[in-house]
Amino acid sequence: MFKRLFFLLRITIAWGLAVMLVVGLYSSLPLIGQLEFPAVLFTFFTMGLVIAGAVSHLHRVRLVAGRVDNETLDNRQKRIIEIPLEAGEAFDVVEAAVRELPGVGDVRAARDSLQVRAKIARPHLYGEPPLRRWNPLLWFAPDHNLLQATVTPAGDSGRVTLICEPESPAWSDWFLVDDGTNFENAEAIARAITRRIGDRRRREQASAAQTATEKELTEARLHLLHAQVEPHFLYNTLASAQL
């Protein structure tokens, strides 16, 4: 509850200061600035939409993450993922996982530097938002999120540093929310990497089992041939002794 109240208080204060600045500039205008009704209407309308959008963001984050804390509320997500593969193979796994994300585009992969960068279109979670032109939380909201994955060699394994963030500067986090989309992207990449590593291990186990089966089959054939050859030697020996 404290995290929610602090988040609401933070975004309300940020927008409140911005609204006060706009109202101050409006009041300084000659003639029209003497009319208080437009300023009051603008203040209540804007702050009402801000609080409603912030509450919607809190519910969305809780729905996606199952909890509300500093990590899930943050618009910028960071993950450290250990992959038990050589750095080059880990890079291939990460690149394939990034290319499978819904809405991904403009993927740039540099194998020499072991980096992958991409843009991910932000979905309209509930269709086209109502009052989009008038909703202050969407005035400067970017249409894409950014993703950057860097693989660091660590012996026989690779360490992936994953960063998911909005396509906007850090100061915008005081005014804008991402509805948990970057948290979803980070978790989706982590799940995709885990699934691909699991599939790889299952294929290796199946290949090892097939190799063992083929070895046993080859040994059985050799034993069969040996059993077929032995009577011939016995018959030849007995024929020679009889002669």
Backbone torsions as a table, in degrees:
resi	resn	phi	psi	omega
1	MET	NA	-39.3	179.9
2	PHE	-62.9	-40.6	179.8
3	LYS	-62.3	-40.7	-179.9
4	ARG	-65.8	-45.7	-179.0
5	LEU	-63.6	-40.9	179.3
6	PHE	-64.1	-40.7	178.6
7	PHE	-63.4	-47.2	179.1
8	LEU	-61.5	-40.8	179.9
9	LEU	-65.7	-41.2	-178.3
10	ARG	-63.7	-49.7	-176.5
11	ILE	-72.1	-30.1	177.3
12	THR	-69.1	-41.8	178.7
13	ILE	-65.4	-42.2	179.9
14	ALA	-60.1	-48.5	-179.9
15	TRP	-71.5	-31.3	177.5
16	GLY	-62.6	-41.4	177.2
17	LEU	-65.5	-39.8	178.7
18	ALA	-64.6	-41.1	179.6
19	VAL	-66.3	-39.9	177.9
20	MET	-61.4	-38.0	177.7
21	LEU	-64.1	-44.7	179.6
22	VAL	-64.0	-44.0	179.9
23	VAL	-64.0	-36.9	177.4
24	GLY	-63.8	-41.9	177.0
25	LEU	-65.4	-37.9	178.2
26	TYR	-64.5	-41.5	-177.7
27	SER	-67.3	-23.8	-179.7
28	SER	-80.3	-8.3	179.4
29	LEU	-72.1	142.5	178.8
30	PRO	-71.2	145.3	176.7
31	LEU	65.9	-70.0	-175.2
32	ILE	-66.1	-26.2	-179.5
33	GLY	-68.8	-13.8	178.3
34	GLN	-78.1	-14.8	178.9
35	LEU	-82.5	113.8	-176.1
36	GLU	-85.2	-24.1	-174.7
37	PHE	-60.2	-47.0	178.7
38	PRO	-59.4	-39.4	-179.8
39	ALA	-65.7	-43.0	179.0
40	VAL	-65.0	-43.3	178.9
41	LEU	-62.3	-43.5	178.9
42	PHE	-61.9	-41.7	-178.3
43	THR	-63.8	-50.7	-177.5
44	PHE	-66.5	-40.6	-178.4
45	PHE	-65.4	-45.8	-178.5
46	THR	-66.1	-47.9	-177.9
47	MET	-67.0	-32.7	176.2
48	GLY	-63.9	-43.6	177.8
49	LEU	-66.5	-36.7	179.2
50	VAL	-63.8	-47.9	-178.9
51	ILE	-65.4	-40.9	178.6
52	ALA	-63.4	-42.0	178.4
53	GLY	-65.9	-38.0	178.8
54	ALA	-66.0	-41.4	177.8
55	VAL	-64.6	-40.9	176.9
56	SER	-61.4	-39.0	177.9
57	HIS	-63.3	-42.6	179.3
58	LEU	-61.0	-44.2	179.4
59	HIS	-66.2	-39.4	179.4
60	ARG	-64.6	-43.3	179.4
61	VAL	-64.1	-43.4	178.7
62	ARG	-64.1	-36.6	178.7
63	LEU	-66.0	-40.6	-176.9
64	VAL	-78.1	-47.8	-172.4
65	ALA	-95.0	-19.0	-178.0
66	GLY	81.2	1.5	179.6
67	ARG	-157.0	163.3	177.2
68	VAL	-127.0	112.0	176.8
69	ASP	-149.3	-173.9	-177.3
70	ASN	-62.1	-35.4	-178.7
71	GLU	-67.9	-47.7	-175.8
72	THR	-74.0	-28.8	-179.8
73	LEU	-79.2	-18.6	-176.1
74	ASP	-69.1	135.1	176.4
75	ASN	-71.7	-18.0	-176.1
76	ARG	-116.8	120.3	-173.7
77	GLN	-111.4	141.7	177.7
78	LYS	-132.6	136.5	178.5
79	ARG	-133.1	143.4	171.8
80	ILE	-115.1	116.8	-174.8
81	ILE	-121.1	126.2	176.9
82	GLU	-92.5	127.1	179.2
83	ILE	-116.5	121.6	-177.3
84	PRO	-78.1	52.3	179.2
85	LEU	-137.6	158.1	174.2
86	GLU	-59.2	151.7	-170.7
87	ALA	-54.8	-42.0	179.6
88	GLY	-63.7	-43.5	178.4
89	GLU	-67.9	-37.4	176.9
90	ALA	-63.1	-39.0	177.5
91	PHE	-61.7	-42.0	178.7
92	ASP	-62.1	-40.2	178.9
93	VAL	-64.4	-44.5	-178.7
94	VAL	-65.7	-44.5	-179.9
95	GLU	-61.1	-43.9	178.8
96	ALA	-63.7	-38.3	179.3
97	ALA	-66.2	-39.5	179.8
98	VAL	-65.8	-42.1	-177.6
99	ARG	-67.7	-15.8	-179.8
100	GLU	-89.8	-7.6	-177.9
101	LEU	-64.8	139.7	176.0
102	PRO	-64.7	134.3	177.4
103	GLY	78.5	7.5	-178.4
104	VAL	-74.4	147.1	178.5
105	GLY	-161.3	166.1	179.5
106	ASP	53.9	49.2	179.5
107	VAL	-78.4	127.1	178.4
108	ARG	-122.6	114.0	-177.7
109	ALA	-115.3	130.2	177.8
110	ALA	-121.2	103.7	-175.5
111	ARG	-68.5	-33.9	-178.9
112	ASP	-63.7	-42.4	179.5
113	SER	-92.6	-1.7	177.5
114	LEU	57.9	46.0	179.6
115	GLN	-127.5	144.2	175.1
116	VAL	-130.3	129.0	175.9
117	ARG	-126.5	145.1	-177.6
118	ALA	-155.8	160.2	171.9
119	LYS	-110.5	140.1	-179.1
120	ILE	-125.2	122.6	-179.3
121	ALA	-65.2	132.7	177.9
122	ARG	-77.6	124.5	-176.1
123	PRO	-75.5	152.4	169.0
124	HIS	-84.0	96.6	-170.2
125	LEU	-61.6	-34.7	-176.6
126	TYR	-124.4	39.0	-177.5
127	GLY	78.6	-165.0	178.4
128	GLU	-68.7	120.6	-176.0
129	PRO	-60.8	136.1	176.3
130	PRO	-69.0	149.3	-179.9
131	LEU	53.6	39.7	-175.8
132	ARG	-57.8	-40.6	-178.6
133	ARG	-68.4	-22.9	-174.2
134	TRP	-106.2	-7.5	-179.0
135	ASN	-80.3	114.2	-175.5
136	PRO	-64.6	-26.6	179.3
137	LEU	-71.7	-10.1	179.3
138	LEU	-113.6	1.0	-178.2
139	TRP	-61.6	-44.7	-176.9
140	PHE	-114.8	13.2	-177.6
141	ALA	-67.9	130.1	179.8
142	PRO	-73.0	157.2	178.5
143	ASP	-86.0	-11.4	-177.3
144	HIS	-134.0	153.9	167.5
145	ASN	-105.0	155.0	179.5
146	LEU	-107.4	147.6	178.1
147	LEU	-134.5	133.9	176.3
148	GLN	-136.2	127.5	178.6
149	ALA	-124.9	127.9	-179.9
150	THR	-123.9	127.2	179.3
151	VAL	-98.7	126.0	178.2
152	THR	-110.7	121.2	178.7
153	PRO	-62.4	136.6	178.1
154	ALA	-139.7	74.1	-177.3
155	GLY	71.8	-123.4	179.6
156	ASP	-88.6	7.2	-178.8
157	SER	-128.6	175.1	178.4
158	GLY	-128.6	138.8	178.2
159	ARG	-108.4	123.6	-176.5
160	VAL	-102.2	125.0	172.6
161	THR	-103.4	113.5	-174.4
162	LEU	-110.5	128.0	178.7
163	ILE	-126.1	124.8	176.6
164	CYS	-122.4	125.0	-175.3
165	GLU	-151.4	162.4	176.8
166	PRO	-70.4	158.2	176.4
167	GLU	-85.0	60.3	-179.2
168	SER	-156.3	156.2	-178.5
169	PRO	-65.4	164.1	-173.3
170	ALA	-65.0	-31.0	-177.9
171	TRP	-63.5	-23.5	-178.7
172	SER	-67.9	-16.5	179.6
173	ASP	-64.7	-19.6	177.1
174	TRP	-73.7	-19.4	-174.4
175	PHE	-118.8	-24.2	-172.3
176	LEU	-116.9	154.8	176.2
177	VAL	-125.2	156.7	-178.7
178	ASP	-110.7	5.3	179.2
179	ASP	56.2	30.0	176.1
180	GLY	75.3	12.4	-175.8
181	THR	-69.3	-36.3	179.1
182	ASN	-72.3	-33.3	173.3
183	PHE	-62.9	-41.9	177.3
184	GLU	-62.3	-42.6	-179.8
185	ASN	-63.4	-43.9	-179.9
186	ALA	-63.0	-43.6	179.6
187	GLU	-67.9	-36.2	179.3
188	ALA	-64.6	-42.0	177.7
189	ILE	-63.2	-44.2	179.5
190	ALA	-61.0	-42.5	178.8
191	ARG	-65.4	-41.9	-178.8
192	ALA	-63.7	-40.4	178.4
193	ILE	-64.6	-44.0	179.0
194	THR	-61.5	-42.4	180.0
195	ARG	-64.7	-41.9	-179.1
196	ARG	-67.0	-38.1	177.3
197	ILE	-66.3	-40.6	177.2
198	GLY	-62.4	-43.9	177.3
199	ASP	-61.8	-39.7	179.9
200	ARG	-63.6	-43.4	179.9
201	ARG	-66.5	-38.4	178.0
202	ARG	-64.9	-38.9	176.9
203	ARG	-65.1	-40.3	178.3
204	GLU	-64.9	-41.0	178.0
205	GLN	-65.5	-40.3	178.3
206	ALA	-65.4	-39.9	178.5
207	SER	-65.3	-40.9	178.4
208	ALA	-64.8	-40.7	179.0
209	ALA	-65.5	-39.5	178.3
210	GLN	-65.4	-40.3	178.0
211	THR	-63.2	-42.4	178.3
212	ALA	-63.6	-40.4	178.6
213	THR	-64.1	-43.7	178.2
214	GLU	-63.2	-36.4	178.0
215	LYS	-65.1	-44.1	178.3
216	GLU	-63.8	-38.9	179.6
217	LEU	-65.7	-40.1	178.7
218	THR	-64.2	-42.4	178.4
219	GLU	-63.7	-38.7	179.2
220	ALA	-65.1	-39.2	177.9
221	ARG	-65.4	-39.2	178.0
222	LEU	-63.9	-41.5	178.1
223	HIS	-63.3	-39.2	179.3
224	LEU	-64.9	-44.4	177.6
225	LEU	-62.9	-39.7	178.3
226	HIS	-62.5	-41.6	179.0
227	ALA	-67.2	-32.3	178.7
228	GLN	-74.5	-31.5	-177.4
229	VAL	-78.1	-34.9	-175.0
230	GLU	-57.9	-44.6	178.3
231	PRO	-60.0	-34.3	178.8
232	HIS	-62.7	-42.2	176.8
233	PHE	-64.9	-38.0	179.5
234	LEU	-65.0	-45.1	179.9
235	TYR	-63.7	-41.2	178.8
236	ASN	-63.4	-38.8	179.6
237	THR	-66.3	-44.4	179.6
238	LEU	-65.7	-37.0	178.8
239	ALA	-65.5	-40.4	-179.7
240	SER	-66.0	-41.6	179.2
241	ALA	-65.4	-38.3	-179.3
242	GLN	-67.4	-39.3	178.3
243	LEU	-64.6	NA	NA
